[in-house]
Amino acid sequence: MAAGFVHEELDRWVAKLDSVLSAAPKEVTQVVARGALNIKKDAQARAKRIGRHVRRYPYSIGYDLRQGLRGPVAEIGPEVGRGQGSLGSILENGSPTSPPHPHMLPAGQAEAPKFERALEDLAARLLEGR
């Protein structure tokens, strides 16, 4: 006895995946941009609590969004040459004479579950056709 196969169902599924994949890049870019903005704002808020001696530093934190080979990529952090941006590594990691003041890593860790949930919701929404 031969196994039955309904070709129309497979064709519908392939068409659905094609439409989802064509809509996904724009939507994923929006999710990545929102996540980068949230991390930037959180890192700035944390950096403002470091102290008055680095009051210009939080304003050097920004993000760049670009398209990589596998999709959107966001680089978030202090911009060297802007305000006190060159102090970023010293403030985050400390030095032999200064304790660390983590602000970038905790901001990223706080956003990670929200970012993952947003991507899961996007995938579900695109596959369900909403």
VMD Tcl script that builds the backbone (N, CA, C; Angstrom):
set m [mol new atoms 390]
animate dup $m
set s [atomselect $m all]
$s set {name element resname resid chain x y z} {
  {N N MET 1 A 0.846 -1.183 0.000}
  {CA C MET 1 A 0.000 0.000 0.000}
  {C C MET 1 A 0.886 1.239 0.000}
  {N N ALA 2 A 0.624 2.174 -0.876}
  {CA C ALA 2 A 1.429 3.390 -1.016}
  {C C ALA 2 A 0.916 4.463 -0.065}
  {N N ALA 3 A 1.818 5.314 0.391}
  {CA C ALA 3 A 1.447 6.421 1.276}
  {C C ALA 3 A 0.846 7.541 0.445}
  {N N GLY 4 A -0.237 8.114 0.954}
  {CA C GLY 4 A -0.895 9.211 0.257}
  {C C GLY 4 A -0.222 10.549 0.577}
  {N N PHE 5 A -0.277 11.479 -0.374}
  {CA C PHE 5 A 0.358 12.777 -0.173}
  {C C PHE 5 A -0.503 13.828 -0.848}
  {N N VAL 6 A -0.876 14.822 -0.088}
  {CA C VAL 6 A -1.709 15.897 -0.633}
  {C C VAL 6 A -0.788 17.041 -1.035}
  {N N HIS 7 A -0.621 17.217 -2.320}
  {CA C HIS 7 A 0.318 18.208 -2.849}
  {C C HIS 7 A -0.178 19.638 -2.634}
  {N N GLU 8 A -1.491 19.843 -2.651}
  {CA C GLU 8 A -2.018 21.200 -2.500}
  {C C GLU 8 A -1.670 21.798 -1.133}
  {N N GLU 9 A -1.688 20.978 -0.083}
  {CA C GLU 9 A -1.352 21.469 1.246}
  {C C GLU 9 A 0.092 21.935 1.306}
  {N N LEU 10 A 0.979 21.160 0.704}
  {CA C LEU 10 A 2.387 21.542 0.673}
  {C C LEU 10 A 2.565 22.835 -0.120}
  {N N ASP 11 A 1.870 22.972 -1.228}
  {CA C ASP 11 A 1.955 24.196 -2.034}
  {C C ASP 11 A 1.484 25.411 -1.232}
  {N N ARG 12 A 0.402 25.247 -0.473}
  {CA C ARG 12 A -0.100 26.363 0.360}
  {C C ARG 12 A 0.923 26.725 1.428}
  {N N TRP 13 A 1.534 25.709 2.055}
  {CA C TRP 13 A 2.535 25.960 3.103}
  {C C TRP 13 A 3.759 26.676 2.520}
  {N N VAL 14 A 4.210 26.267 1.338}
  {CA C VAL 14 A 5.357 26.910 0.684}
  {C C VAL 14 A 5.006 28.364 0.348}
  {N N ALA 15 A 3.812 28.601 -0.152}
  {CA C ALA 15 A 3.391 29.974 -0.468}
  {C C ALA 15 A 3.333 30.829 0.792}
  {N N LYS 16 A 2.837 30.254 1.876}
  {CA C LYS 16 A 2.768 30.966 3.150}
  {C C LYS 16 A 4.171 31.337 3.643}
  {N N LEU 17 A 5.105 30.384 3.591}
  {CA C LEU 17 A 6.481 30.649 4.020}
  {C C LEU 17 A 7.130 31.709 3.140}
  {N N ASP 18 A 6.862 31.688 1.837}
  {CA C ASP 18 A 7.405 32.704 0.939}
  {C C ASP 18 A 6.919 34.097 1.320}
  {N N SER 19 A 5.626 34.220 1.615}
  {CA C SER 19 A 5.089 35.533 1.982}
  {C C SER 19 A 5.636 36.004 3.326}
  {N N VAL 20 A 5.799 35.068 4.262}
  {CA C VAL 20 A 6.343 35.415 5.581}
  {C C VAL 20 A 7.787 35.871 5.444}
  {N N LEU 21 A 8.576 35.133 4.670}
  {CA C LEU 21 A 9.988 35.476 4.516}
  {C C LEU 21 A 10.186 36.798 3.795}
  {N N SER 22 A 9.278 37.157 2.899}
  {CA C SER 22 A 9.417 38.446 2.211}
  {C C SER 22 A 9.067 39.610 3.142}
  {N N ALA 23 A 8.179 39.396 4.113}
  {CA C ALA 23 A 7.805 40.449 5.056}
  {C C ALA 23 A 8.746 40.518 6.248}
  {N N ALA 24 A 9.470 39.445 6.524}
  {CA C ALA 24 A 10.263 39.357 7.750}
  {C C ALA 24 A 11.396 40.373 7.867}
  {N N PRO 25 A 12.205 40.637 6.835}
  {CA C PRO 25 A 13.345 41.532 7.040}
  {C C PRO 25 A 12.974 42.908 7.586}
  {N N LYS 26 A 11.940 43.507 7.041}
  {CA C LYS 26 A 11.526 44.837 7.519}
  {C C LYS 26 A 11.060 44.756 8.972}
  {N N GLU 27 A 10.257 43.767 9.274}
  {CA C GLU 27 A 9.722 43.610 10.628}
  {C C GLU 27 A 10.829 43.308 11.639}
  {N N VAL 28 A 11.764 42.445 11.284}
  {CA C VAL 28 A 12.866 42.101 12.187}
  {C C VAL 28 A 13.748 43.313 12.422}
  {N N THR 29 A 13.976 44.110 11.382}
  {CA C THR 29 A 14.766 45.336 11.539}
  {C C THR 29 A 14.112 46.268 12.546}
  {N N GLN 30 A 12.792 46.367 12.517}
  {CA C GLN 30 A 12.088 47.224 13.474}
  {C C GLN 30 A 12.248 46.699 14.901}
  {N N VAL 31 A 12.206 45.387 15.085}
  {CA C VAL 31 A 12.377 44.798 16.418}
  {C C VAL 31 A 13.799 45.047 16.925}
  {N N VAL 32 A 14.791 44.863 16.052}
  {CA C VAL 32 A 16.185 45.090 16.447}
  {C C VAL 32 A 16.408 46.567 16.783}
  {N N ALA 33 A 15.845 47.469 15.985}
  {CA C ALA 33 A 15.996 48.905 16.253}
  {C C ALA 33 A 15.379 49.283 17.594}
  {N N ARG 34 A 14.225 48.723 17.900}
  {CA C ARG 34 A 13.568 49.020 19.181}
  {C C ARG 34 A 14.396 48.477 20.345}
  {N N GLY 35 A 14.919 47.275 20.198}
  {CA C GLY 35 A 15.772 46.700 21.239}
  {C C GLY 35 A 17.027 47.528 21.463}
  {N N ALA 36 A 17.655 47.988 20.380}
  {CA C ALA 36 A 18.856 48.819 20.498}
  {C C ALA 36 A 18.547 50.132 21.201}
  {N N LEU 37 A 17.426 50.734 20.869}
  {CA C LEU 37 A 17.025 51.983 21.523}
  {C C LEU 37 A 16.790 51.768 23.015}
  {N N ASN 38 A 16.126 50.673 23.362}
  {CA C ASN 38 A 15.870 50.381 24.778}
  {C C ASN 38 A 17.177 50.166 25.551}
  {N N ILE 39 A 18.124 49.456 24.950}
  {CA C ILE 39 A 19.408 49.223 25.608}
  {C C ILE 39 A 20.150 50.545 25.776}
  {N N LYS 40 A 20.141 51.363 24.737}
  {CA C LYS 40 A 20.819 52.665 24.804}
  {C C LYS 40 A 20.251 53.515 25.936}
  {N N LYS 41 A 18.929 53.622 26.008}
  {CA C LYS 41 A 18.305 54.445 27.050}
  {C C LYS 41 A 18.588 53.904 28.446}
  {N N ASP 42 A 18.538 52.586 28.600}
  {CA C ASP 42 A 18.813 51.973 29.901}
  {C C ASP 42 A 20.274 52.194 30.302}
  {N N ALA 43 A 21.189 52.020 29.354}
  {CA C ALA 43 A 22.612 52.229 29.645}
  {C C ALA 43 A 22.878 53.688 30.008}
  {N N GLN 44 A 22.223 54.610 29.321}
  {CA C GLN 44 A 22.386 56.027 29.654}
  {C C GLN 44 A 21.885 56.312 31.066}
  {N N ALA 45 A 20.749 55.758 31.423}
  {CA C ALA 45 A 20.202 55.978 32.768}
  {C C ALA 45 A 21.143 55.412 33.830}
  {N N ARG 46 A 21.689 54.243 33.572}
  {CA C ARG 46 A 22.634 53.642 34.526}
  {C C ARG 46 A 23.922 54.461 34.604}
  {N N ALA 47 A 24.392 54.965 33.465}
  {CA C ALA 47 A 25.639 55.737 33.436}
  {C C ALA 47 A 25.482 57.078 34.153}
  {N N LYS 48 A 24.283 57.630 34.145}
  {CA C LYS 48 A 24.060 58.906 34.842}
  {C C LYS 48 A 24.240 58.754 36.343}
  {N N ARG 49 A 24.122 57.529 36.861}
  {CA C ARG 49 A 24.276 57.299 38.298}
  {C C ARG 49 A 25.723 57.027 38.701}
  {N N ILE 50 A 26.646 57.014 37.741}
  {CA C ILE 50 A 28.046 56.734 38.067}
  {C C ILE 50 A 28.648 57.854 38.899}
  {N N GLY 51 A 28.433 59.087 38.486}
  {CA C GLY 51 A 28.967 60.210 39.253}
  {C C GLY 51 A 29.089 61.464 38.407}
  {N N ARG 52 A 29.280 62.574 39.086}
  {CA C ARG 52 A 29.358 63.869 38.408}
  {C C ARG 52 A 30.617 64.012 37.559}
  {N N HIS 53 A 31.662 63.286 37.900}
  {CA C HIS 53 A 32.916 63.432 37.167}
  {C C HIS 53 A 32.818 62.919 35.728}
  {N N VAL 54 A 31.760 62.205 35.409}
  {CA C VAL 54 A 31.553 61.723 34.034}
  {C C VAL 54 A 30.167 62.127 33.538}
  {N N ARG 55 A 29.779 63.344 33.807}
  {CA C ARG 55 A 28.410 63.769 33.479}
  {C C ARG 55 A 28.141 63.870 31.974}
  {N N ARG 56 A 29.191 64.010 31.145}
  {CA C ARG 56 A 28.979 64.052 29.689}
  {C C ARG 56 A 28.993 62.656 29.066}
  {N N TYR 57 A 29.479 61.675 29.801}
  {CA C TYR 57 A 29.621 60.319 29.263}
  {C C TYR 57 A 28.298 59.697 28.787}
  {N N PRO 58 A 27.204 59.774 29.560}
  {CA C PRO 58 A 25.971 59.107 29.100}
  {C C PRO 58 A 25.499 59.571 27.726}
  {N N TYR 59 A 25.800 60.805 27.371}
  {CA C TYR 59 A 25.355 61.325 26.081}
  {C C TYR 59 A 26.215 60.837 24.920}
  {N N SER 60 A 27.308 60.143 25.225}
  {CA C SER 60 A 28.133 59.565 24.165}
  {C C SER 60 A 27.628 58.179 23.765}
  {N N ILE 61 A 26.703 57.626 24.534}
  {CA C ILE 61 A 26.176 56.284 24.239}
  {C C ILE 61 A 25.129 56.389 23.137}
  {N N GLY 62 A 25.319 55.605 22.116}
  {CA C GLY 62 A 24.390 55.590 20.995}
  {C C GLY 62 A 24.347 54.203 20.376}
  {N N TYR 63 A 23.733 54.114 19.214}
  {CA C TYR 63 A 23.712 52.835 18.501}
  {C C TYR 63 A 23.691 53.071 17.004}
  {N N ASP 64 A 24.245 52.125 16.282}
  {CA C ASP 64 A 24.227 52.112 14.822}
  {C C ASP 64 A 23.510 50.845 14.383}
  {N N LEU 65 A 22.648 50.985 13.417}
  {CA C LEU 65 A 21.897 49.852 12.885}
  {C C LEU 65 A 22.327 49.653 11.436}
  {N N ARG 66 A 22.679 48.415 11.082}
  {CA C ARG 66 A 23.074 48.104 9.710}
  {C C ARG 66 A 22.560 46.720 9.342}
  {N N GLN 67 A 22.584 46.449 8.063}
  {CA C GLN 67 A 22.170 45.133 7.579}
  {C C GLN 67 A 23.406 44.255 7.405}
  {N N GLY 68 A 23.474 43.161 8.138}
  {CA C GLY 68 A 24.553 42.195 7.998}
  {C C GLY 68 A 24.147 41.105 7.031}
  {N N LEU 69 A 24.982 40.120 6.866}
  {CA C LEU 69 A 24.680 39.014 5.956}
  {C C LEU 69 A 23.488 38.193 6.427}
  {N N ARG 70 A 23.286 38.118 7.728}
  {CA C ARG 70 A 22.195 37.301 8.277}
  {C C ARG 70 A 21.035 38.135 8.784}
  {N N GLY 71 A 21.036 39.422 8.515}
  {CA C GLY 71 A 19.941 40.268 8.954}
  {C C GLY 71 A 20.458 41.517 9.653}
  {N N PRO 72 A 19.560 42.233 10.314}
  {CA C PRO 72 A 19.948 43.490 10.945}
  {C C PRO 72 A 20.888 43.277 12.130}
  {N N VAL 73 A 21.826 44.216 12.283}
  {CA C VAL 73 A 22.814 44.183 13.358}
  {C C VAL 73 A 22.824 45.564 14.010}
  {N N ALA 74 A 22.824 45.596 15.332}
  {CA C ALA 74 A 22.922 46.858 16.063}
  {C C ALA 74 A 24.193 46.856 16.896}
  {N N GLU 75 A 24.960 47.923 16.782}
  {CA C GLU 75 A 26.125 48.128 17.635}
  {C C GLU 75 A 25.766 49.231 18.608}
  {N N ILE 76 A 25.831 48.918 19.896}
  {CA C ILE 76 A 25.390 49.839 20.931}
  {C C ILE 76 A 26.561 50.117 21.865}
  {N N GLY 77 A 26.800 51.378 22.168}
  {CA C GLY 77 A 27.871 51.705 23.096}
  {C C GLY 77 A 28.313 53.141 22.969}
  {N N PRO 78 A 29.307 53.516 23.776}
  {CA C PRO 78 A 29.801 54.891 23.723}
  {C C PRO 78 A 30.594 55.132 22.442}
  {N N GLU 79 A 30.441 56.317 21.891}
  {CA C GLU 79 A 31.157 56.684 20.679}
  {C C GLU 79 A 32.430 57.426 21.076}
  {N N VAL 80 A 33.566 56.850 20.730}
  {CA C VAL 80 A 34.853 57.470 21.040}
  {C C VAL 80 A 34.938 58.797 20.288}
  {N N GLY 81 A 35.352 59.829 20.984}
  {CA C GLY 81 A 35.448 61.143 20.373}
  {C C GLY 81 A 34.213 61.995 20.589}
  {N N ARG 82 A 33.216 61.458 21.199}
  {CA C ARG 82 A 31.989 62.197 21.474}
  {C C ARG 82 A 31.831 62.294 22.985}
  {N N GLY 83 A 31.856 63.488 23.517}
  {CA C GLY 83 A 31.750 63.665 24.959}
  {C C GLY 83 A 32.891 62.956 25.659}
  {N N GLN 84 A 32.583 62.130 26.595}
  {CA C GLN 84 A 33.592 61.348 27.307}
  {C C GLN 84 A 33.533 59.878 26.877}
  {N N GLY 85 A 33.160 59.637 25.629}
  {CA C GLY 85 A 32.978 58.286 25.116}
  {C C GLY 85 A 34.191 57.393 25.219}
  {N N SER 86 A 35.378 57.978 25.193}
  {CA C SER 86 A 36.584 57.154 25.279}
  {C C SER 86 A 36.751 56.522 26.657}
  {N N LEU 87 A 35.963 56.941 27.644}
  {CA C LEU 87 A 36.034 56.355 28.982}
  {C C LEU 87 A 35.176 55.097 29.118}
  {N N GLY 88 A 34.467 54.721 28.088}
  {CA C GLY 88 A 33.514 53.619 28.169}
  {C C GLY 88 A 34.082 52.327 28.708}
  {N N SER 89 A 35.183 51.875 28.174}
  {CA C SER 89 A 35.767 50.607 28.606}
  {C C SER 89 A 36.250 50.682 30.050}
  {N N ILE 90 A 36.843 51.816 30.411}
  {CA C ILE 90 A 37.329 51.980 31.786}
  {C C ILE 90 A 36.163 51.983 32.767}
  {N N LEU 91 A 35.087 52.686 32.409}
  {CA C LEU 91 A 33.932 52.747 33.313}
  {C C LEU 91 A 33.245 51.385 33.430}
  {N N GLU 92 A 33.093 50.700 32.322}
  {CA C GLU 92 A 32.394 49.400 32.328}
  {C C GLU 92 A 33.201 48.326 33.055}
  {N N ASN 93 A 34.507 48.266 32.789}
  {CA C ASN 93 A 35.340 47.171 33.286}
  {C C ASN 93 A 36.244 47.532 34.455}
  {N N GLY 94 A 36.408 48.821 34.711}
  {CA C GLY 94 A 37.303 49.253 35.775}
  {C C GLY 94 A 38.736 49.325 35.296}
  {N N SER 95 A 39.606 49.729 36.184}
  {CA C SER 95 A 41.039 49.810 35.907}
  {C C SER 95 A 41.766 49.426 37.188}
  {N N PRO 96 A 43.077 49.382 37.156}
  {CA C PRO 96 A 43.791 49.039 38.403}
  {C C PRO 96 A 43.498 49.997 39.558}
  {N N THR 97 A 43.104 51.219 39.237}
  {CA C THR 97 A 42.853 52.197 40.298}
  {C C THR 97 A 41.385 52.591 40.447}
  {N N SER 98 A 40.519 52.085 39.563}
  {CA C SER 98 A 39.099 52.448 39.598}
  {C C SER 98 A 38.230 51.194 39.553}
  {N N PRO 99 A 37.181 51.144 40.362}
  {CA C PRO 99 A 36.292 49.985 40.310}
  {C C PRO 99 A 35.418 50.021 39.057}
  {N N PRO 100 A 34.902 48.885 38.633}
  {CA C PRO 100 A 34.004 48.872 37.472}
  {C C PRO 100 A 32.631 49.466 37.825}
  {N N HIS 101 A 32.026 50.076 36.826}
  {CA C HIS 101 A 30.664 50.601 36.936}
  {C C HIS 101 A 29.862 50.023 35.772}
  {N N PRO 102 A 29.458 48.752 35.869}
  {CA C PRO 102 A 28.756 48.122 34.745}
  {C C PRO 102 A 27.464 48.859 34.417}
  {N N HIS 103 A 27.297 49.170 33.149}
  {CA C HIS 103 A 26.073 49.828 32.700}
  {C C HIS 103 A 25.633 49.303 31.327}
  {N N MET 104 A 26.573 48.951 30.460}
  {CA C MET 104 A 26.213 48.430 29.145}
  {C C MET 104 A 25.738 46.974 29.243}
  {N N LEU 105 A 26.524 46.137 29.891}
  {CA C LEU 105 A 26.167 44.717 30.013}
  {C C LEU 105 A 24.842 44.515 30.755}
  {N N PRO 106 A 24.620 45.176 31.900}
  {CA C PRO 106 A 23.323 45.001 32.566}
  {C C PRO 106 A 22.142 45.494 31.718}
  {N N ALA 107 A 22.370 46.561 30.951}
  {CA C ALA 107 A 21.298 47.059 30.084}
  {C C ALA 107 A 20.954 46.021 29.017}
  {N N GLY 108 A 21.973 45.391 28.438}
  {CA C GLY 108 A 21.729 44.346 27.445}
  {C C GLY 108 A 21.063 43.121 28.038}
  {N N GLN 109 A 21.494 42.741 29.245}
  {CA C GLN 109 A 20.895 41.580 29.905}
  {C C GLN 109 A 19.437 41.842 30.279}
  {N N ALA 110 A 19.129 43.073 30.646}
  {CA C ALA 110 A 17.744 43.406 31.002}
  {C C ALA 110 A 16.834 43.382 29.773}
  {N N GLU 111 A 17.369 43.744 28.619}
  {CA C GLU 111 A 16.566 43.791 27.392}
  {C C GLU 111 A 16.434 42.424 26.723}
  {N N ALA 112 A 17.349 41.514 26.958}
  {CA C ALA 112 A 17.372 40.229 26.251}
  {C C ALA 112 A 16.049 39.464 26.292}
  {N N PRO 113 A 15.421 39.283 27.468}
  {CA C PRO 113 A 14.151 38.533 27.464}
  {C C PRO 113 A 13.044 39.254 26.690}
  {N N LYS 114 A 13.014 40.574 26.766}
  {CA C LYS 114 A 11.995 41.336 26.027}
  {C C LYS 114 A 12.233 41.225 24.523}
  {N N PHE 115 A 13.504 41.271 24.127}
  {CA C PHE 115 A 13.864 41.163 22.717}
  {C C PHE 115 A 13.492 39.784 22.163}
  {N N GLU 116 A 13.808 38.749 22.916}
  {CA C GLU 116 A 13.464 37.389 22.491}
  {C C GLU 116 A 11.954 37.219 22.376}
  {N N ARG 117 A 11.230 37.757 23.342}
  {CA C ARG 117 A 9.766 37.659 23.311}
  {C C ARG 117 A 9.203 38.409 22.097}
  {N N ALA 118 A 9.782 39.565 21.776}
  {CA C ALA 118 A 9.317 40.330 20.610}
  {C C ALA 118 A 9.562 39.568 19.316}
  {N N LEU 119 A 10.710 38.902 19.210}
  {CA C LEU 119 A 10.980 38.105 18.008}
  {C C LEU 119 A 10.053 36.895 17.918}
  {N N GLU 120 A 9.774 36.252 19.052}
  {CA C GLU 120 A 8.841 35.122 19.056}
  {C C GLU 120 A 7.441 35.579 18.649}
  {N N ASP 121 A 7.006 36.714 19.185}
  {CA C ASP 121 A 5.687 37.247 18.829}
  {C C ASP 121 A 5.621 37.595 17.351}
  {N N LEU 122 A 6.709 38.172 16.831}
  {CA C LEU 122 A 6.750 38.517 15.412}
  {C C LEU 122 A 6.651 37.261 14.548}
  {N N ALA 123 A 7.409 36.234 14.894}
  {CA C ALA 123 A 7.368 34.988 14.133}
  {C C ALA 123 A 5.961 34.384 14.154}
  {N N ALA 124 A 5.347 34.360 15.317}
  {CA C ALA 124 A 3.993 33.805 15.426}
  {C C ALA 124 A 3.011 34.634 14.614}
  {N N ARG 125 A 3.139 35.957 14.708}
  {CA C ARG 125 A 2.215 36.836 13.975}
  {C C ARG 125 A 2.373 36.656 12.477}
  {N N LEU 126 A 3.612 36.563 11.986}
  {CA C LEU 126 A 3.836 36.406 10.558}
  {C C LEU 126 A 3.333 35.043 10.071}
  {N N LEU 127 A 3.549 34.003 10.850}
  {CA C LEU 127 A 3.105 32.668 10.416}
  {C C LEU 127 A 1.594 32.522 10.485}
  {N N GLU 128 A 0.950 33.228 11.404}
  {CA C GLU 128 A -0.503 33.158 11.510}
  {C C GLU 128 A -1.183 34.116 10.527}
  {N N GLY 129 A -0.405 35.009 9.921}
  {CA C GLY 129 A -0.969 35.925 8.935}
  {C C GLY 129 A -1.651 37.126 9.535}
  {N N ARG 130 A -1.327 37.477 10.759}
  {CA C ARG 130 A -1.947 38.664 11.375}
  {C C ARG 130 A -1.206 39.914 11.029}
}
mol reanalyze $m
mol bondsrecalc $m
mol representation Tube
mol addrep $m
